[in-house]
Amino acid sequence: MEHLKPFTKTDLKSVLKKRSKETKFGEHVLLLPDFSDIYVQLQKLDVSYVIFGIKEDVGVFANLGNTGTFNAWEHAIKILLNIQSNVHTHAQKVLVLGHFEFDSYQSKLEKLNQNKSKDLQKARKYVSKIDAAVTHLVSLIVSAGKIPIIIGGGHNNAYGNIKGSALALKRPIHAVNFDAHHDFRAEEGRHSGNGFSYAYSEGFLKNYFIFGLHENYTSDRIFKTLDKIKAVQYNTFEAMAVRKELKFKEETQRALDHVSESHFGLEIDCDAIQGISSSAMTPSGFSVTKARRFVHTFALQKNVTYLHICEAAPTESNAGQIGKLISYLITDFIRAHQTSNC
């Protein structure tokens, strides 16, 4: 598959840090020995979760955002594979597939100017090509009866996750988005701010819940648009955490009621978590613990179809902490889903 870089035994050996009298997560995960027919191999394997990364920030650039989401996969997988393997982590149910690299598109960004409309349109065409790759892989994984866990890249990849799942299931799916932003912008060419609007307009997304919108960064026009669409529901961070008009637990249940009766995708945007280095880092947001609790709650549902953790933008100074955060979210998801559904 073009752009897909397999995670091999050599890769595993290079990042795994074994320790006497301990067993690491990476010692028990599965790897694909052959990439000639991913779907057939996945069908045969006794795993439930397929982890892959997306090394890109083209979608963020195309949305006039700050790049850096390219780096999340590399740092997350190093941390994840070196956590403990024990009765709580279920490493034997996980397959690490590899990651997408879009080097040609990434290198072209260096020559583009976000202030020039022609350059933005070029970037948005690259995003459409990334969409196709993500859609195809997600469709293969879901068709094989497994749950994709997608790490990294911009929130533009929600479109491929939703479309790929819908194609595999042969019907539209729902989605819940833990996010400071709606990502329901106009269909002006693909970027990280309109993955859900494109998926909705094309019939791949049915019900959509946005959890924790920031009022300062949502236009009046968008609020009016969202209020007109019955399939779209939302709440705001300020209503829950500042004014205390709404309760986190009750709003979580409202979101569950909106999406969980059928197949749904779970989208976690690191922009929503306070102090986390991301494409739109916020000084005021949900705590890491609240984010983990949110993932746990939705992972308990039998209809959860995939987990996507996006928009994290690690730097040299915080790469380890970002890797730990993503690893916590992944293991929280697996732990809850295994407990509830297996």
Phi and psi restraints in degrees (value plus and minus 20) as a CYANA .aco file:
   2 GLU   PHI     -81.3   -41.3
   2 GLU   PSI     119.4   159.4
   3 HIS   PHI      58.4    98.4
   3 HIS   PSI     -32.1     7.9
   4 LEU   PHI    -109.2   -69.2
   4 LEU   PSI     103.2   143.2
   5 LYS   PHI    -125.1   -85.1
   5 LYS   PSI      92.3   132.3
   6 PRO   PHI     -82.6   -42.6
   6 PRO   PSI     126.7   166.7
   7 PHE   PHI    -111.4   -71.4
   7 PHE   PSI      95.5   135.5
   8 THR   PHI    -125.8   -85.8
   8 THR   PSI     153.9   193.9
   9 LYS   PHI     -81.2   -41.2
   9 LYS   PSI     -54.8   -14.8
  10 THR   PHI     -84.7   -44.7
  10 THR   PSI     -62.8   -22.8
  11 ASP   PHI     -81.0   -41.0
  11 ASP   PSI     -64.1   -24.1
  12 LEU   PHI     -81.5   -41.5
  12 LEU   PSI     -66.2   -26.2
  13 LYS   PHI     -82.0   -42.0
  13 LYS   PSI     -54.2   -14.2
  14 SER   PHI     -91.3   -51.3
  14 SER   PSI     -45.1    -5.1
  15 VAL   PHI    -126.8   -86.8
  15 VAL   PSI     -38.2     1.8
  16 LEU   PHI     -95.9   -55.9
  16 LEU   PSI     109.8   149.8
  17 LYS   PHI    -136.1   -96.1
  17 LYS   PSI      71.4   111.4
  18 LYS   PHI     -93.3   -53.3
  18 LYS   PSI     134.0   174.0
  19 ARG   PHI    -163.4  -123.4
  19 ARG   PSI     120.2   160.2
  20 SER   PHI     -77.9   -37.9
  20 SER   PSI     114.7   154.7
  21 LYS   PHI      49.1    89.1
  21 LYS   PSI      -5.1    34.9
  22 GLU   PHI    -150.2  -110.2
  22 GLU   PSI     133.4   173.4
  23 THR   PHI    -143.4  -103.4
  23 THR   PSI     105.7   145.7
  24 LYS   PHI    -111.7   -71.7
  24 LYS   PSI     133.9   173.9
  25 PHE   PHI     -72.0   -32.0
  25 PHE   PSI     -62.9   -22.9
  26 GLY   PHI     -86.8   -46.8
  26 GLY   PSI     -36.6     3.4
  27 GLU   PHI     -97.0   -57.0
  27 GLU   PSI     -33.0     7.0
  28 HIS   PHI    -140.4  -100.4
  28 HIS   PSI     -29.1    10.9
  29 VAL   PHI     -90.1   -50.1
  29 VAL   PSI     138.8   178.8
  30 LEU   PHI    -118.4   -78.4
  30 LEU   PSI     133.1   173.1
  31 LEU   PHI    -146.1  -106.1
  31 LEU   PSI     132.3   172.3
  32 LEU   PHI    -101.1   -61.1
  32 LEU   PSI     106.2   146.2
  33 PRO   PHI     -97.1   -57.1
  33 PRO   PSI     -41.3    -1.3
  34 ASP   PHI    -164.8  -124.8
  34 ASP   PSI     112.2   152.2
  35 PHE   PHI    -125.9   -85.9
  35 PHE   PSI      -1.3    38.7
  36 SER   PHI     -92.1   -52.1
  36 SER   PSI     -52.5   -12.5
  37 ASP   PHI    -167.4  -127.4
  37 ASP   PSI      67.0   107.0
  38 ILE   PHI     -80.3   -40.3
  38 ILE   PSI     -64.0   -24.0
  39 TYR   PHI     -79.1   -39.1
  39 TYR   PSI     -69.7   -29.7
  40 VAL   PHI     -81.5   -41.5
  40 VAL   PSI     -62.6   -22.6
  41 GLN   PHI     -86.9   -46.9
  41 GLN   PSI     -61.8   -21.8
  42 LEU   PHI     -82.6   -42.6
  42 LEU   PSI     -57.7   -17.7
  43 GLN   PHI     -78.6   -38.6
  43 GLN   PSI     -55.0   -15.0
  44 LYS   PHI    -103.3   -63.3
  44 LYS   PSI     -39.3     0.7
  45 LEU   PHI    -108.9   -68.9
  45 LEU   PSI     121.6   161.6
  46 ASP   PHI    -107.9   -67.9
  46 ASP   PSI      46.1    86.1
  47 VAL   PHI    -147.0  -107.0
  47 VAL   PSI     138.9   178.9
  48 SER   PHI    -131.5   -91.5
  48 SER   PSI     -44.7    -4.7
  49 TYR   PHI    -148.1  -108.1
  49 TYR   PSI     114.7   154.7
  50 VAL   PHI    -140.1  -100.1
  50 VAL   PSI      93.8   133.8
  51 ILE   PHI    -116.4   -76.4
  51 ILE   PSI     111.1   151.1
  52 PHE   PHI    -165.8  -125.8
  52 PHE   PSI     139.0   179.0
  53 GLY   PHI    -132.9   -92.9
  53 GLY   PSI     142.3   182.3
  54 ILE   PHI    -150.4  -110.4
  54 ILE   PSI      87.8   127.8
  55 LYS   PHI    -112.6   -72.6
  55 LYS   PSI      70.2   110.2
  56 GLU   PHI    -181.3  -141.3
  56 GLU   PSI     131.9   171.9
  57 ASP   PHI    -157.8  -117.8
  57 ASP   PSI       6.2    46.2
  58 VAL   PHI     -82.7   -42.7
  58 VAL   PSI     -62.6   -22.6
  59 GLY   PHI     -84.5   -44.5
  59 GLY   PSI     -56.1   -16.1
  60 VAL   PHI     -87.5   -47.5
  60 VAL   PSI     -65.3   -25.3
  61 PHE   PHI     -77.2   -37.2
  61 PHE   PSI     -65.1   -25.1
  62 ALA   PHI     -87.6   -47.6
  62 ALA   PSI     -33.4     6.6
  63 ASN   PHI    -125.8   -85.8
  63 ASN   PSI      -3.1    36.9
  64 LEU   PHI      45.8    85.8
  64 LEU   PSI       5.4    45.4
  65 GLY   PHI    -116.3   -76.3
  65 GLY   PSI     159.0   199.0
  66 ASN   PHI    -108.2   -68.2
  66 ASN   PSI     104.8   144.8
  67 THR   PHI     -95.8   -55.8
  67 THR   PSI     149.7   189.7
  68 GLY   PHI     118.8   158.8
  68 GLY   PSI     -33.6     6.4
  69 THR   PHI     -88.1   -48.1
  69 THR   PSI     -32.7     7.3
  70 PHE   PHI     -75.6   -35.6
  70 PHE   PSI     -50.6   -10.6
  71 ASN   PHI    -110.1   -70.1
  71 ASN   PSI     -27.4    12.6
  72 ALA   PHI     -83.8   -43.8
  72 ALA   PSI     -63.5   -23.5
  73 TRP   PHI     -76.9   -36.9
  73 TRP   PSI     -71.5   -31.5
  74 GLU   PHI     -75.1   -35.1
  74 GLU   PSI     -64.9   -24.9
  75 HIS   PHI     -98.1   -58.1
  75 HIS   PSI     -54.0   -14.0
  76 ALA   PHI     -88.3   -48.3
  76 ALA   PSI     -63.5   -23.5
  77 ILE   PHI     -88.2   -48.2
  77 ILE   PSI     -52.6   -12.6
  78 LYS   PHI     -83.3   -43.3
  78 LYS   PSI     -63.9   -23.9
  79 ILE   PHI     -89.5   -49.5
  79 ILE   PSI     -67.0   -27.0
  80 LEU   PHI     -77.5   -37.5
  80 LEU   PSI     -66.1   -26.1
  81 LEU   PHI     -89.7   -49.7
  81 LEU   PSI     -34.0     6.0
  82 ASN   PHI    -128.1   -88.1
  82 ASN   PSI     -12.0    28.0
  83 ILE   PHI     -94.8   -54.8
  83 ILE   PSI     150.2   190.2
  84 GLN   PHI     -92.5   -52.5
  84 GLN   PSI     121.9   161.9
  85 SER   PHI    -117.4   -77.4
  85 SER   PSI      97.8   137.8
  86 ASN   PHI    -170.5  -130.5
  86 ASN   PSI    -191.0  -151.0
  87 VAL   PHI     -82.1   -42.1
  87 VAL   PSI     -38.7     1.3
  88 HIS   PHI    -115.0   -75.0
  88 HIS   PSI     -34.9     5.1
  89 THR   PHI    -124.1   -84.1
  89 THR   PSI     -38.8     1.2
  90 HIS   PHI      36.0    76.0
  90 HIS   PSI      22.2    62.2
  91 ALA   PHI     -79.9   -39.9
  91 ALA   PSI     -51.4   -11.4
  92 GLN   PHI     -87.6   -47.6
  92 GLN   PSI     -32.4     7.6
  93 LYS   PHI    -115.6   -75.6
  93 LYS   PSI     -13.2    26.8
  94 VAL   PHI    -134.3   -94.3
  94 VAL   PSI     116.2   156.2
  95 LEU   PHI    -136.2   -96.2
  95 LEU   PSI     108.0   148.0
  96 VAL   PHI    -116.2   -76.2
  96 VAL   PSI      93.0   133.0
  97 LEU   PHI    -106.3   -66.3
  97 LEU   PSI     -66.4   -26.4
  98 GLY   PHI     125.8   165.8
  98 GLY   PSI    -173.1  -133.1
  99 HIS   PHI    -170.3  -130.3
  99 HIS   PSI     136.0   176.0
 100 PHE   PHI    -104.6   -64.6
 100 PHE   PSI     116.5   156.5
 101 GLU   PHI    -142.9  -102.9
 101 GLU   PSI     112.2   152.2
 102 PHE   PHI    -142.9  -102.9
 102 PHE   PSI      39.7    79.7
 103 ASP   PHI     -77.5   -37.5
 103 ASP   PSI     -61.0   -21.0
 104 SER   PHI     -84.1   -44.1
 104 SER   PSI     -59.8   -19.8
 105 TYR   PHI     -90.9   -50.9
 105 TYR   PSI     -61.6   -21.6
 106 GLN   PHI     -81.2   -41.2
 106 GLN   PSI     -63.6   -23.6
 107 SER   PHI     -86.5   -46.5
 107 SER   PSI     -51.3   -11.3
 108 LYS   PHI     -89.8   -49.8
 108 LYS   PSI     -44.1    -4.1
 109 LEU   PHI     -81.4   -41.4
 109 LEU   PSI     -51.5   -11.5
 110 GLU   PHI     -82.3   -42.3
 110 GLU   PSI     -43.5    -3.5
 111 LYS   PHI    -118.3   -78.3
 111 LYS   PSI     -20.6    19.4
 112 LEU   PHI    -120.9   -80.9
 112 LEU   PSI     130.9   170.9
 113 ASN   PHI    -136.5   -96.5
 113 ASN   PSI     101.4   141.4
 114 GLN   PHI     -82.9   -42.9
 114 GLN   PSI     -39.4     0.6
 115 ASN   PHI    -105.7   -65.7
 115 ASN   PSI     -23.1    16.9
 116 LYS   PHI    -128.4   -88.4
 116 LYS   PSI     103.4   143.4
 117 SER   PHI     -80.5   -40.5
 117 SER   PSI     -56.6   -16.6
 118 LYS   PHI     -84.1   -44.1
 118 LYS   PSI     -58.1   -18.1
 119 ASP   PHI     -89.7   -49.7
 119 ASP   PSI     -58.4   -18.4
 120 LEU   PHI     -82.7   -42.7
 120 LEU   PSI     -61.1   -21.1
 121 GLN   PHI     -84.1   -44.1
 121 GLN   PSI     -55.5   -15.5
 122 LYS   PHI     -83.3   -43.3
 122 LYS   PSI     -66.3   -26.3
 123 ALA   PHI     -81.3   -41.3
 123 ALA   PSI     -58.2   -18.2
 124 ARG   PHI     -90.1   -50.1
 124 ARG   PSI     -47.1    -7.1
 125 LYS   PHI     -90.6   -50.6
 125 LYS   PSI     -56.3   -16.3
 126 TYR   PHI     -83.7   -43.7
 126 TYR   PSI     -58.9   -18.9
 127 VAL   PHI     -80.3   -40.3
 127 VAL   PSI     -59.7   -19.7
 128 SER   PHI     -81.0   -41.0
 128 SER   PSI     -55.0   -15.0
 129 LYS   PHI     -91.6   -51.6
 129 LYS   PSI     -56.7   -16.7
 130 ILE   PHI     -83.8   -43.8
 130 ILE   PSI     -60.8   -20.8
 131 ASP   PHI     -71.6   -31.6
 131 ASP   PSI     -65.7   -25.7
 132 ALA   PHI     -82.7   -42.7
 132 ALA   PSI     -61.8   -21.8
 133 ALA   PHI     -86.5   -46.5
 133 ALA   PSI     -66.1   -26.1
 134 VAL   PHI     -84.7   -44.7
 134 VAL   PSI     -63.4   -23.4
 135 THR   PHI     -77.0   -37.0
 135 THR   PSI     -66.5   -26.5
 136 HIS   PHI     -83.0   -43.0
 136 HIS   PSI     -66.5   -26.5
 137 LEU   PHI     -87.7   -47.7
 137 LEU   PSI     -64.5   -24.5
 138 VAL   PHI     -80.8   -40.8
 138 VAL   PSI     -59.9   -19.9
 139 SER   PHI     -81.8   -41.8
 139 SER   PSI     -61.6   -21.6
 140 LEU   PHI     -82.2   -42.2
 140 LEU   PSI     -65.3   -25.3
 141 ILE   PHI     -86.4   -46.4
 141 ILE   PSI     -66.5   -26.5
 142 VAL   PHI     -87.4   -47.4
 142 VAL   PSI     -58.8   -18.8
 143 SER   PHI     -81.4   -41.4
 143 SER   PSI     -51.2   -11.2
 144 ALA   PHI    -100.8   -60.8
 144 ALA   PSI     -19.6    20.4
 145 GLY   PHI      64.5   104.5
 145 GLY   PSI      -1.5    38.5
 146 LYS   PHI    -130.4   -90.4
 146 LYS   PSI     146.3   186.3
 147 ILE   PHI    -126.2   -86.2
 147 ILE   PSI      96.9   136.9
 148 PRO   PHI     -92.7   -52.7
 148 PRO   PSI     118.2   158.2
 149 ILE   PHI    -139.4   -99.4
 149 ILE   PSI      92.2   132.2
 150 ILE   PHI    -128.6   -88.6
 150 ILE   PSI     108.0   148.0
 151 ILE   PHI    -137.1   -97.1
 151 ILE   PSI     110.2   150.2
 152 GLY   PHI      72.0   112.0
 152 GLY   PSI     155.3   195.3
 153 GLY   PHI      61.6   101.6
 153 GLY   PSI     157.3   197.3
 154 GLY   PHI    -103.6   -63.6
 154 GLY   PSI     154.8   194.8
 155 HIS   PHI     -95.7   -55.7
 155 HIS   PSI     -22.7    17.3
 156 ASN   PHI     -76.5   -36.5
 156 ASN   PSI     -47.1    -7.1
 157 ASN   PHI     -94.5   -54.5
 157 ASN   PSI     -27.6    12.4
 158 ALA   PHI     -79.0   -39.0
 158 ALA   PSI     -55.7   -15.7
 159 TYR   PHI     -79.5   -39.5
 159 TYR   PSI     -69.6   -29.6
 160 GLY   PHI     -84.4   -44.4
 160 GLY   PSI     -56.5   -16.5
 161 ASN   PHI     -83.2   -43.2
 161 ASN   PSI     -65.6   -25.6
 162 ILE   PHI     -89.1   -49.1
 162 ILE   PSI     -69.0   -29.0
 163 LYS   PHI     -83.3   -43.3
 163 LYS   PSI     -64.7   -24.7
 164 GLY   PHI     -80.9   -40.9
 164 GLY   PSI     -61.3   -21.3
 165 SER   PHI     -86.5   -46.5
 165 SER   PSI     -63.8   -23.8
 166 ALA   PHI     -83.7   -43.7
 166 ALA   PSI     -60.3   -20.3
 167 LEU   PHI     -85.0   -45.0
 167 LEU   PSI     -60.8   -20.8
 168 ALA   PHI     -86.2   -46.2
 168 ALA   PSI     -59.3   -19.3
 169 LEU   PHI    -108.0   -68.0
 169 LEU   PSI     -30.1     9.9
 170 LYS   PHI      42.9    82.9
 170 LYS   PSI      12.9    52.9
 171 ARG   PHI    -186.0  -146.0
 171 ARG   PSI     137.6   177.6
 172 PRO   PHI     -82.7   -42.7
 172 PRO   PSI     131.9   171.9
 173 ILE   PHI    -136.5   -96.5
 173 ILE   PSI     149.7   189.7
 174 HIS   PHI    -118.2   -78.2
 174 HIS   PSI     150.0   190.0
 175 ALA   PHI    -171.4  -131.4
 175 ALA   PSI     124.3   164.3
 176 VAL   PHI    -139.1   -99.1
 176 VAL   PSI     114.2   154.2
 177 ASN   PHI    -143.7  -103.7
 177 ASN   PSI      89.3   129.3
 178 PHE   PHI    -103.6   -63.6
 178 PHE   PSI      80.0   120.0
 179 ASP   PHI    -179.8  -139.8
 179 ASP   PSI     127.5   167.5
 180 ALA   PHI     -99.6   -59.6
 180 ALA   PSI     -32.8     7.2
 181 HIS   PHI    -146.4  -106.4
 181 HIS   PSI     134.8   174.8
 182 HIS   PHI    -102.6   -62.6
 182 HIS   PSI     -48.3    -8.3
 183 ASP   PHI      31.5    71.5
 183 ASP   PSI      19.0    59.0
 184 PHE   PHI    -142.9  -102.9
 184 PHE   PSI      16.0    56.0
 185 ARG   PHI     -90.3   -50.3
 185 ARG   PSI     153.9   193.9
 186 ALA   PHI     -81.0   -41.0
 186 ALA   PSI     133.8   173.8
 187 GLU   PHI    -102.3   -62.3
 187 GLU   PSI      60.7   100.7
 188 GLU   PHI    -134.2   -94.2
 188 GLU   PSI       2.5    42.5
 189 GLY   PHI      85.7   125.7
 189 GLY   PSI     121.2   161.2
 190 ARG   PHI     -90.8   -50.8
 190 ARG   PSI     117.2   157.2
 191 HIS   PHI    -180.8  -140.8
 191 HIS   PSI    -196.1  -156.1
 192 SER   PHI     -91.5   -51.5
 192 SER   PSI     -30.3     9.7
 193 GLY   PHI    -119.3   -79.3
 193 GLY   PSI     -16.1    23.9
 194 ASN   PHI    -160.5  -120.5
 194 ASN   PSI       4.6    44.6
 195 GLY   PHI     -81.0   -41.0
 195 GLY   PSI     -59.1   -19.1
 196 PHE   PHI     -97.6   -57.6
 196 PHE   PSI     -57.0   -17.0
 197 SER   PHI     -86.4   -46.4
 197 SER   PSI     -59.8   -19.8
 198 TYR   PHI     -84.6   -44.6
 198 TYR   PSI     -65.8   -25.8
 199 ALA   PHI     -82.5   -42.5
 199 ALA   PSI     -57.2   -17.2
 200 TYR   PHI     -88.7   -48.7
 200 TYR   PSI     -67.8   -27.8
 201 SER   PHI     -86.4   -46.4
 201 SER   PSI     -47.2    -7.2
 202 GLU   PHI    -111.0   -71.0
 202 GLU   PSI     -19.9    20.1
 203 GLY   PHI      67.2   107.2
 203 GLY   PSI      -8.0    32.0
 204 PHE   PHI    -112.1   -72.1
 204 PHE   PSI     -44.4    -4.4
 205 LEU   PHI    -131.5   -91.5
 205 LEU   PSI     110.2   150.2
 206 LYS   PHI    -123.2   -83.2
 206 LYS   PSI    -106.7   -66.7
 207 ASN   PHI    -106.7   -66.7
 207 ASN   PSI     120.4   160.4
 208 TYR   PHI    -158.4  -118.4
 208 TYR   PSI     108.4   148.4
 209 PHE   PHI    -142.1  -102.1
 209 PHE   PSI     105.8   145.8
 210 ILE   PHI    -123.2   -83.2
 210 ILE   PSI      99.0   139.0
 211 PHE   PHI    -127.4   -87.4
 211 PHE   PSI      90.5   130.5
 212 GLY   PHI      75.2   115.2
 212 GLY   PSI      11.1    51.1
 213 LEU   PHI     -72.1   -32.1
 213 LEU   PSI     119.3   159.3
 214 HIS   PHI    -111.2   -71.2
 214 HIS   PSI     102.3   142.3
 215 GLU   PHI     -83.8   -43.8
 215 GLU   PSI     -51.9   -11.9
 216 ASN   PHI     -89.5   -49.5
 216 ASN   PSI     -37.8     2.2
 217 TYR   PHI    -140.7  -100.7
 217 TYR   PSI       5.0    45.0
 218 THR   PHI    -146.4  -106.4
 218 THR   PSI      99.5   139.5
 219 SER   PHI     -90.5   -50.5
 219 SER   PSI     137.9   177.9
 220 ASP   PHI     -81.2   -41.2
 220 ASP   PSI     -57.1   -17.1
 221 ARG   PHI     -82.0   -42.0
 221 ARG   PSI     -61.7   -21.7
 222 ILE   PHI     -87.6   -47.6
 222 ILE   PSI     -62.2   -22.2
 223 PHE   PHI     -76.9   -36.9
 223 PHE   PSI     -63.6   -23.6
 224 LYS   PHI     -85.0   -45.0
 224 LYS   PSI     -58.7   -18.7
 225 THR   PHI     -84.6   -44.6
 225 THR   PSI     -67.9   -27.9
 226 LEU   PHI     -82.2   -42.2
 226 LEU   PSI     -58.0   -18.0
 227 ASP   PHI     -87.4   -47.4
 227 ASP   PSI     -41.5    -1.5
 228 LYS   PHI    -104.2   -64.2
 228 LYS   PSI     -37.7     2.3
 229 ILE   PHI    -122.7   -82.7
 229 ILE   PSI      90.5   130.5
 230 LYS   PHI     -83.1   -43.1
 230 LYS   PSI     -50.3   -10.3
 231 ALA   PHI     -93.6   -53.6
 231 ALA   PSI     -33.5     6.5
 232 VAL   PHI    -128.9   -88.9
 232 VAL   PSI     105.7   145.7
 233 GLN   PHI    -146.7  -106.7
 233 GLN   PSI     139.5   179.5
 234 TYR   PHI    -178.2  -138.2
 234 TYR   PSI     146.6   186.6
 235 ASN   PHI    -157.8  -117.8
 235 ASN   PSI     153.5   193.5
 236 THR   PHI    -138.8   -98.8
 236 THR   PSI     131.7   171.7
 237 PHE   PHI     -80.3   -40.3
 237 PHE   PSI     -62.1   -22.1
 238 GLU   PHI     -83.8   -43.8
 238 GLU   PSI     -57.9   -17.9
 239 ALA   PHI     -85.4   -45.4
 239 ALA   PSI     -52.6   -12.6
 240 MET   PHI    -108.1   -68.1
 240 MET   PSI     -71.1   -31.1
 241 ALA   PHI    -115.8   -75.8
 241 ALA   PSI     -43.3    -3.3
 242 VAL   PHI    -123.1   -83.1
 242 VAL   PSI     -78.9   -38.9
 243 ARG   PHI    -104.0   -64.0
 243 ARG   PSI     -35.8     4.2
 244 LYS   PHI      39.7    79.7
 244 LYS   PSI      11.3    51.3
 245 GLU   PHI     -96.1   -56.1
 245 GLU   PSI     -48.9    -8.9
 246 LEU   PHI    -143.9  -103.9
 246 LEU   PSI     131.7   171.7
 247 LYS   PHI    -124.8   -84.8
 247 LYS   PSI     117.1   157.1
 248 PHE   PHI     -74.1   -34.1
 248 PHE   PSI     -67.1   -27.1
 249 LYS   PHI     -83.8   -43.8
 249 LYS   PSI     -64.4   -24.4
 250 GLU   PHI     -88.2   -48.2
 250 GLU   PSI     -56.6   -16.6
 251 GLU   PHI     -90.1   -50.1
 251 GLU   PSI     -53.6   -13.6
 252 THR   PHI     -81.7   -41.7
 252 THR   PSI     -62.4   -22.4
 253 GLN   PHI     -84.9   -44.9
 253 GLN   PSI     -59.1   -19.1
 254 ARG   PHI     -82.3   -42.3
 254 ARG   PSI     -60.7   -20.7
 255 ALA   PHI     -85.4   -45.4
 255 ALA   PSI     -61.4   -21.4
 256 LEU   PHI     -79.1   -39.1
 256 LEU   PSI     -65.0   -25.0
 257 ASP   PHI     -81.2   -41.2
 257 ASP   PSI     -51.2   -11.2
 258 HIS   PHI     -98.5   -58.5
 258 HIS   PSI     -49.5    -9.5
 259 VAL   PHI    -141.7  -101.7
 259 VAL   PSI     -42.5    -2.5
 260 SER   PHI    -105.5   -65.5
 260 SER   PSI     -23.7    16.3
 261 GLU   PHI     -95.8   -55.8
 261 GLU   PSI     -32.8     7.2
 262 SER   PHI    -157.9  -117.9
 262 SER   PSI     159.6   199.6
 263 HIS   PHI     -78.0   -38.0
 263 HIS   PSI     115.3   155.3
 264 PHE   PHI    -165.2  -125.2
 264 PHE   PSI     133.4   173.4
 265 GLY   PHI    -118.5   -78.5
 265 GLY   PSI     125.3   165.3
 266 LEU   PHI    -129.3   -89.3
 266 LEU   PSI      91.8   131.8
 267 GLU   PHI    -129.1   -89.1
 267 GLU   PSI     103.8   143.8
 268 ILE   PHI    -139.5   -99.5
 268 ILE   PSI      92.5   132.5
 269 ASP   PHI    -119.4   -79.4
 269 ASP   PSI     101.4   141.4
 270 CYS   PHI     -86.1   -46.1
 270 CYS   PSI     -32.5     7.5
 271 ASP   PHI     -80.2   -40.2
 271 ASP   PSI     -43.7    -3.7
 272 ALA   PHI    -103.1   -63.1
 272 ALA   PSI     -31.0     9.0
 273 ILE   PHI    -120.6   -80.6
 273 ILE   PSI     106.4   146.4
 274 GLN   PHI     -79.7   -39.7
 274 GLN   PSI     109.8   149.8
 275 GLY   PHI      55.8    95.8
 275 GLY   PSI     -11.8    28.2
 276 ILE   PHI    -111.7   -71.7
 276 ILE   PSI     108.8   148.8
 277 SER   PHI     -83.4   -43.4
 277 SER   PSI      96.4   136.4
 278 SER   PHI    -171.1  -131.1
 278 SER   PSI    -199.6  -159.6
 279 SER   PHI     -85.0   -45.0
 279 SER   PSI     -43.6    -3.6
 280 ALA   PHI    -161.3  -121.3
 280 ALA   PSI      44.3    84.3
 281 MET   PHI     -76.1   -36.1
 281 MET   PSI     116.3   156.3
 282 THR   PHI    -137.5   -97.5
 282 THR   PSI     120.7   160.7
 283 PRO   PHI    -103.7   -63.7
 283 PRO   PSI     -29.1    10.9
 284 SER   PHI    -155.6  -115.6
 284 SER   PSI      89.8   129.8
 285 GLY   PHI    -185.2  -145.2
 285 GLY   PSI    -191.0  -151.0
 286 PHE   PHI     -90.5   -50.5
 286 PHE   PSI     131.5   171.5
 287 SER   PHI     -94.3   -54.3
 287 SER   PSI     141.8   181.8
 288 VAL   PHI     -78.9   -38.9
 288 VAL   PSI     -60.3   -20.3
 289 THR   PHI     -83.9   -43.9
 289 THR   PSI     -59.9   -19.9
 290 LYS   PHI     -83.8   -43.8
 290 LYS   PSI     -60.6   -20.6
 291 ALA   PHI     -83.2   -43.2
 291 ALA   PSI     -61.8   -21.8
 292 ARG   PHI     -84.2   -44.2
 292 ARG   PSI     -61.3   -21.3
 293 ARG   PHI     -83.7   -43.7
 293 ARG   PSI     -58.9   -18.9
 294 PHE   PHI     -81.6   -41.6
 294 PHE   PSI     -67.6   -27.6
 295 VAL   PHI     -79.8   -39.8
 295 VAL   PSI     -65.7   -25.7
 296 HIS   PHI     -76.7   -36.7
 296 HIS   PSI     -66.4   -26.4
 297 THR   PHI     -82.1   -42.1
 297 THR   PSI     -64.7   -24.7
 298 PHE   PHI     -97.3   -57.3
 298 PHE   PSI     -47.0    -7.0
 299 ALA   PHI     -90.6   -50.6
 299 ALA   PSI     -39.0     1.0
 300 LEU   PHI     -90.7   -50.7
 300 LEU   PSI     -36.4     3.6
 301 GLN   PHI    -100.2   -60.2
 301 GLN   PSI     116.4   156.4
 302 LYS   PHI     -86.7   -46.7
 302 LYS   PSI     -42.8    -2.8
 303 ASN   PHI    -113.7   -73.7
 303 ASN   PSI     -15.6    24.4
 304 VAL   PHI     -85.3   -45.3
 304 VAL   PSI     109.5   149.5
 305 THR   PHI    -124.6   -84.6
 305 THR   PSI     -52.9   -12.9
 306 TYR   PHI    -179.1  -139.1
 306 TYR   PSI     144.2   184.2
 307 LEU   PHI    -142.8  -102.8
 307 LEU   PSI     110.7   150.7
 308 HIS   PHI    -146.4  -106.4
 308 HIS   PSI     101.2   141.2
 309 ILE   PHI    -132.5   -92.5
 309 ILE   PSI      96.2   136.2
 310 CYS   PHI    -155.4  -115.4
 310 CYS   PSI     152.3   192.3
 311 GLU   PHI      53.2    93.2
 311 GLU   PSI     -21.5    18.5
 312 ALA   PHI     -86.5   -46.5
 312 ALA   PSI     117.9   157.9
 313 ALA   PHI    -151.8  -111.8
 313 ALA   PSI      60.5   100.5
 314 PRO   PHI     -83.2   -43.2
 314 PRO   PSI     127.8   167.8
 315 THR   PHI    -136.9   -96.9
 315 THR   PSI     154.5   194.5
 316 GLU   PHI     -78.9   -38.9
 316 GLU   PSI     -57.1   -17.1
 317 SER   PHI     -97.6   -57.6
 317 SER   PSI     -42.3    -2.3
 318 ASN   PHI    -147.2  -107.2
 318 ASN   PSI      -7.2    32.8
 319 ALA   PHI     -77.3   -37.3
 319 ALA   PSI     -60.5   -20.5
 320 GLY   PHI     -84.4   -44.4
 320 GLY   PSI     -60.5   -20.5
 321 GLN   PHI     -88.2   -48.2
 321 GLN   PSI     -59.1   -19.1
 322 ILE   PHI     -85.2   -45.2
 322 ILE   PSI     -61.2   -21.2
 323 GLY   PHI     -80.4   -40.4
 323 GLY   PSI     -60.4   -20.4
 324 LYS   PHI     -84.7   -44.7
 324 LYS   PSI     -64.0   -24.0
 325 LEU   PHI     -76.7   -36.7
 325 LEU   PSI     -70.9   -30.9
 326 ILE   PHI     -83.4   -43.4
 326 ILE   PSI     -58.2   -18.2
 327 SER   PHI     -84.4   -44.4
 327 SER   PSI     -60.3   -20.3
 328 TYR   PHI     -80.2   -40.2
 328 TYR   PSI     -65.7   -25.7
 329 LEU   PHI     -83.4   -43.4
 329 LEU   PSI     -60.2   -20.2
 330 ILE   PHI     -85.8   -45.8
 330 ILE   PSI     -67.6   -27.6
 331 THR   PHI     -91.0   -51.0
 331 THR   PSI     -51.8   -11.8
 332 ASP   PHI     -81.0   -41.0
 332 ASP   PSI     -63.1   -23.1
 333 PHE   PHI     -82.4   -42.4
 333 PHE   PSI     -70.5   -30.5
 334 ILE   PHI     -83.6   -43.6
 334 ILE   PSI     -64.3   -24.3
 335 ARG   PHI     -80.4   -40.4
 335 ARG   PSI     -66.7   -26.7
 336 ALA   PHI     -87.1   -47.1
 336 ALA   PSI     -64.5   -24.5
 337 HIS   PHI     -85.8   -45.8
 337 HIS   PSI     -61.2   -21.2
 338 GLN   PHI     -83.7   -43.7
 338 GLN   PSI     -62.4   -22.4
 339 THR   PHI     -83.4   -43.4
 339 THR   PSI     -60.0   -20.0
 340 SER   PHI    -108.9   -68.9
 340 SER   PSI     -51.6   -11.6
 341 ASN   PHI    -138.7   -98.7
 341 ASN   PSI     -23.5    16.5
